[in-house]
Amino acid sequence: MENHVRARRAALGLTQAELAERLGVSRQTVISIERGRFDPSLPLAFRLSALLGAPIEELFVPSHHDVRVDPL
């Protein structure tokens, strides 16, 4: 999954530590999300969405290999 968390955070002038504190997670969690190594839980994704002022679907975009639909 690709994400735009780093760009939104930077546009708002927040550091990783500030975002982590506001989210109630570690700075390492924010780093892992931004690098695409960790997909946040749905509750955390909603908190990110609220704090960064962007809908979840704008913050997190599935890669082509993440979305696979089997025919009916």
C-alpha positions as a Python dict, from the first residue, in 0.01 Angstrom:
ca = {
    (1, 'M'): (0, 0, 0),
    (2, 'E'): (126, 344, -88),
    (3, 'N'): (59, 642, 133),
    (4, 'H'): (87, 1019, 142),
    (5, 'V'): (129, 1053, 518),
    (6, 'R'): (478, 1203, 502),
    (7, 'A'): (377, 1467, 247),
    (8, 'R'): (63, 1567, 443),
    (9, 'R'): (257, 1579, 771),
    (10, 'A'): (529, 1794, 617),
    (11, 'A'): (273, 2026, 453),
    (12, 'L'): (126, 2087, 799),
    (13, 'G'): (469, 2155, 946),
    (14, 'L'): (455, 1863, 1189),
    (15, 'T'): (754, 1655, 1288),
    (16, 'Q'): (729, 1279, 1314),
    (17, 'A'): (754, 1313, 1692),
    (18, 'E'): (471, 1567, 1706),
    (19, 'L'): (245, 1352, 1491),
    (20, 'A'): (328, 1043, 1697),
    (21, 'E'): (245, 1225, 2021),
    (22, 'R'): (-89, 1349, 1886),
    (23, 'L'): (-173, 998, 1764),
    (24, 'G'): (-66, 828, 2085),
    (25, 'V'): (190, 607, 1910),
    (26, 'S'): (568, 590, 1898),
    (27, 'R'): (775, 791, 1654),
    (28, 'Q'): (896, 459, 1513),
    (29, 'T'): (535, 371, 1424),
    (30, 'V'): (502, 694, 1226),
    (31, 'I'): (833, 624, 1052),
    (32, 'S'): (720, 270, 963),
    (33, 'I'): (387, 396, 825),
    (34, 'E'): (556, 667, 618),
    (35, 'R'): (805, 418, 473),
    (36, 'G'): (527, 174, 385),
    (37, 'R'): (658, -96, 616),
    (38, 'F'): (348, -91, 834),
    (39, 'D'): (-18, -48, 742),
    (40, 'P'): (-204, 116, 1030),
    (41, 'S'): (-509, -35, 1193),
    (42, 'L'): (-840, 112, 1085),
    (43, 'P'): (-878, 316, 1409),
    (44, 'L'): (-528, 457, 1363),
    (45, 'A'): (-598, 535, 996),
    (46, 'F'): (-909, 729, 1105),
    (47, 'R'): (-702, 926, 1360),
    (48, 'L'): (-441, 1001, 1093),
    (49, 'S'): (-716, 1115, 860),
    (50, 'A'): (-861, 1350, 1121),
    (51, 'L'): (-525, 1493, 1229),
    (52, 'L'): (-392, 1540, 877),
    (53, 'G'): (-721, 1675, 741),
    (54, 'A'): (-749, 1431, 452),
    (55, 'P'): (-983, 1140, 379),
    (56, 'I'): (-837, 794, 437),
    (57, 'E'): (-862, 715, 65),
    (58, 'E'): (-638, 1015, -11),
    (59, 'L'): (-381, 916, 251),
    (60, 'F'): (-368, 547, 164),
    (61, 'V'): (-376, 422, -193),
    (62, 'P'): (-369, 50, -269),
    (63, 'S'): (-97, -62, -505),
    (64, 'H'): (-209, -254, -811),
    (65, 'H'): (-96, -580, -649),
    (66, 'D'): (-292, -497, -328),
    (67, 'V'): (-624, -494, -508),
    (68, 'R'): (-715, -826, -657),
    (69, 'V'): (-1068, -913, -748),
    (70, 'D'): (-1158, -1265, -849),
    (71, 'P'): (-1431, -1295, -1110),
    (72, 'L'): (-1774, -1397, -982),
}
